[in-house]
């Protein structure tokens, strides 16, 4: 499967906003985007005015990189959201937020979504008591998300309480002592804390 292997900070600079791909580094003065907010490349500072299509494309690329998805994966979320009742853009963001790797990130078990994806891939997370190693697994209301009992003694999880945490959205509960939480409701649009203009993505795919 294709995978981006370049510098993560370059992606933030290309999209003109922090995507929090480097975990705790993004919250410090060492953040590359803070030092060099211009687009990467020799002519980054002199780029021409972006067209309407270019604006829509950049918004799509930003959200795709934010959640760490490939183009085909991202488009499938749009297709599924378009089949659902309600606004397609909001449905799409809800589906993205319900990904298991995103939930692990929201619970601060991983410092970034890519690290959270690795935690899930390695079989460290259980859903309702059963090990789930599929990052794209879509959680439901009432699901219990926890670190596998046999993994809690690992140094990484033992030091969890001493690491910085992201703000826990209201649709999730989490206990840092037991390293477990619960999905108490489905995410709403206001629970997405990034500046995302989902309507631009809908317009792009609707052409």
C-alpha positions as CSV (number, residue, x, y, z in Angstrom):
1,X,0.0,0.0,0.0
2,X,1.3,3.5,-0.9
3,X,2.5,5.5,2.1
4,X,3.9,8.9,2.6
5,X,7.5,8.7,3.9
6,X,8.6,12.3,3.7
7,X,8.9,14.8,6.5
8,X,5.6,15.2,8.4
9,X,6.1,18.9,9.0
10,X,6.4,19.6,5.3
11,X,2.7,18.5,5.0
12,X,1.7,21.1,7.6
13,X,3.6,23.8,5.7
14,X,2.0,22.7,2.4
15,X,-1.5,23.0,3.8
16,X,-0.8,26.2,5.7
17,X,-2.0,24.9,9.0
18,X,-0.9,22.6,11.9
19,X,-2.1,19.1,11.3
20,X,-0.5,17.8,14.6
21,X,1.3,15.0,12.9
22,X,4.3,15.0,15.2
23,X,2.4,14.7,18.5
24,X,3.8,16.7,21.4
25,X,6.4,18.5,19.3
26,X,3.5,20.4,17.6
27,X,2.6,22.0,20.9
28,X,6.2,23.3,21.6
29,X,8.4,26.1,20.1
30,X,10.3,23.3,18.2
31,X,7.4,23.0,15.8
32,X,8.7,23.5,12.3
33,X,5.5,25.2,11.2
34,X,6.0,27.9,13.8
35,X,9.5,28.6,12.4
36,X,8.7,28.3,8.7
37,X,5.0,28.7,8.0
38,X,5.5,29.2,4.3
39,X,4.8,26.4,1.7
40,X,7.9,24.1,1.1
41,X,10.0,24.4,-2.0
42,X,12.2,27.1,-3.6
43,X,9.2,29.1,-4.8
44,X,7.0,28.5,-1.8
45,X,6.8,32.2,-0.8
46,X,5.9,33.3,-4.3
47,X,3.0,31.0,-5.2
48,X,0.3,32.5,-7.4
49,X,-3.3,33.1,-6.4
50,X,-5.2,29.9,-5.8
51,X,-8.2,29.2,-8.0
52,X,-11.6,28.0,-6.7
53,X,-10.7,24.4,-7.7
54,X,-7.3,24.8,-6.0
55,X,-9.0,25.9,-2.7
56,X,-11.3,22.9,-2.8
57,X,-8.4,20.6,-3.5
58,X,-6.3,21.9,-0.7
59,X,-9.1,21.6,1.8
60,X,-9.6,17.9,0.8
61,X,-5.8,17.3,1.0
62,X,-5.7,18.9,4.4
63,X,-8.4,16.7,5.9
64,X,-7.0,13.6,4.2
65,X,-3.6,14.2,5.7
66,X,-5.1,15.2,9.1
67,X,-6.7,11.7,9.4
68,X,-3.8,10.0,7.7
69,X,-5.8,8.5,4.8
70,X,-5.0,7.6,1.2
71,X,-7.1,9.1,-1.6
72,X,-9.2,5.9,-2.2
73,X,-9.9,5.5,1.5
74,X,-11.0,9.2,1.9
75,X,-13.2,9.0,-1.2
76,X,-15.0,5.9,0.1
77,X,-15.9,7.9,3.3
78,X,-17.4,10.6,1.1
79,X,-19.4,8.0,-0.9
80,X,-20.7,6.5,2.4
81,X,-21.5,9.9,3.8
82,X,-23.4,10.9,0.7
83,X,-25.7,7.8,1.1
84,X,-26.6,8.7,4.7
85,X,-29.4,11.1,5.7
86,X,-28.4,14.6,6.5
87,X,-25.6,16.9,5.3
88,X,-22.9,15.0,3.5
89,X,-20.0,17.1,4.8
90,X,-21.1,16.6,8.5
91,X,-21.7,12.9,7.9
92,X,-18.2,12.5,6.5
93,X,-16.6,14.2,9.4
94,X,-18.6,12.0,11.8
95,X,-17.4,8.9,10.0
96,X,-13.8,10.0,10.2
97,X,-14.1,10.8,13.9
98,X,-15.5,7.4,14.6
99,X,-12.4,5.6,13.3
100,X,-10.8,3.6,16.1
101,X,-7.3,5.1,15.6
102,X,-8.9,8.6,15.9
103,X,-10.7,7.6,19.1
104,X,-7.4,6.3,20.6
105,X,-5.9,9.6,19.7
106,X,-8.8,11.6,21.2
107,X,-8.3,9.6,24.4
108,X,-4.6,10.6,24.4
109,X,-3.4,7.0,24.3
110,X,-1.3,8.1,21.3
111,X,0.4,11.5,20.9
112,X,-0.6,11.6,17.2
113,X,-3.0,9.8,14.9
114,X,-0.2,7.9,13.2
115,X,1.1,6.7,16.6
116,X,-2.5,5.8,17.6
117,X,-2.8,3.8,14.3
118,X,0.3,1.9,15.2
119,X,-1.0,1.2,18.7
120,X,-4.2,-0.3,17.2
121,X,-2.3,-2.2,14.5
122,X,-0.1,-3.9,17.1
123,X,-3.1,-5.3,19.0
124,X,-2.9,-3.1,22.1
125,X,-6.6,-2.0,22.0
126,X,-9.8,-3.8,22.8
127,X,-13.4,-2.9,21.9
128,X,-16.0,-4.4,24.3
129,X,-13.3,-6.8,25.6
130,X,-12.2,-8.1,22.2
131,X,-8.9,-7.2,20.6
132,X,-9.4,-5.0,17.5
133,X,-6.3,-4.3,15.3
134,X,-8.1,-2.5,12.5
135,X,-7.6,1.3,12.6
136,X,-10.6,2.0,10.4
137,X,-13.0,0.1,12.7
138,X,-16.0,2.4,13.3
139,X,-17.0,2.7,16.9
140,X,-20.6,2.9,18.0
141,X,-22.5,4.4,21.0
142,X,-21.9,2.3,24.1
143,X,-18.6,0.8,22.9
144,X,-15.9,0.3,25.6
145,X,-12.4,1.2,24.4
146,X,-9.5,0.1,26.5
147,X,-5.8,-0.9,26.5
148,X,-5.5,-4.7,26.5
149,X,-4.9,-6.0,30.0
150,X,-1.7,-7.7,29.1
151,X,-0.3,-4.5,27.6
152,X,-1.0,-2.1,30.5
153,X,2.3,-3.0,32.2
154,X,4.4,-1.8,29.2
155,X,6.5,1.3,29.9
156,X,4.7,3.3,27.3
157,X,1.3,2.9,29.0
158,X,2.6,3.1,32.5
159,X,4.0,6.6,31.7
160,X,0.7,7.7,30.2
161,X,-0.4,9.8,33.1
162,X,2.7,12.0,32.9
163,X,2.3,12.9,29.2
164,X,0.4,15.9,27.8
165,X,-3.2,15.1,26.8
166,X,-5.4,16.4,24.1
167,X,-8.8,17.9,25.1
168,X,-11.3,15.0,25.5
169,X,-14.4,15.6,23.3
170,X,-17.8,15.4,25.1
171,X,-18.8,12.3,23.1
172,X,-16.1,10.2,24.9
173,X,-15.3,9.2,28.4
174,X,-11.8,8.2,29.5
175,X,-10.3,7.0,32.8
176,X,-6.4,7.5,32.8
177,X,-6.1,5.1,35.8
178,X,-7.8,2.1,34.1
179,X,-6.7,3.2,30.6
180,X,-10.2,2.7,29.4
181,X,-13.1,4.7,28.2
182,X,-16.5,4.7,26.6
183,X,-18.3,6.1,23.5
184,X,-21.2,7.9,25.2
185,X,-22.7,9.4,21.9
186,X,-21.8,9.9,18.3
187,X,-19.7,12.9,17.5
188,X,-21.3,16.2,16.4
189,X,-20.0,18.8,14.0
190,X,-18.9,21.1,16.9
191,X,-16.8,18.2,18.3
192,X,-14.3,18.6,15.4
193,X,-11.8,21.1,16.8
194,X,-9.9,21.7,13.5
195,X,-10.8,24.5,11.1
196,X,-12.4,22.4,8.4
197,X,-14.6,23.7,5.6
198,X,-16.2,20.4,4.6
199,X,-18.6,22.0,2.1
200,X,-15.6,22.7,-0.2
201,X,-14.8,19.0,-0.2
202,X,-18.4,18.2,-1.1
203,X,-18.3,20.7,-3.9
204,X,-15.0,19.2,-5.2
205,X,-16.4,15.6,-5.3
206,X,-19.7,16.7,-6.7
207,X,-18.2,18.0,-9.9
